[in-house]
Amino acid sequence: MTESVYNVVELIGTSAESWEKATANAVAEASKTLSDLRVARVIEQDVTIDDGEVALFRSKIRLSFKHESEG
């Protein structure tokens, strides 16, 4: 097996519908600029409240992707 190194970033995705959609939105956005995404771990979930109602679902994720060496 080849040895590998991975970078890890934290992102917060949002959705008016659900935590699952919030997570998917964060991964989709990250995939626009990062390549070789590997694992996303949900580390925190919360909601924003407006006028006593849930306004926005938020998922904080830790996302890993393969490190690209420069040479």
Long-range contacts (C-beta under 8 A, 24 or more apart in sequence): 4-66, 4-67, 5-66, 5-67, 5-69, 6-38, 6-64, 6-65, 6-66, 6-67, 7-64, 7-65, 7-66, 7-67, 8-62, 8-63, 8-64, 9-34, 9-62, 9-63, 9-65, 10-43, 10-60, 10-61, 10-62, 10-63, 11-60, 11-61, 11-63, 12-58, 12-59, 12-60, 12-61, 13-58, 13-59, 13-61, 14-56, 14-57, 14-58, 14-59, 15-56, 15-57, 16-55, 16-56, 16-57, 17-57, 18-57, 19-45, 19-57, 19-58, 19-59, 21-57, 22-57, 22-58, 22-59, 23-59, 23-61, 26-59, 26-61, 26-63, 27-61, 27-63, 30-63, 30-65, 34-63, 34-65, 35-65, 35-66, 35-68, 36-65, 36-66, 36-68, 37-63, 37-64, 37-65, 38-64, 38-65, 38-66, 39-63, 39-64, 40-64
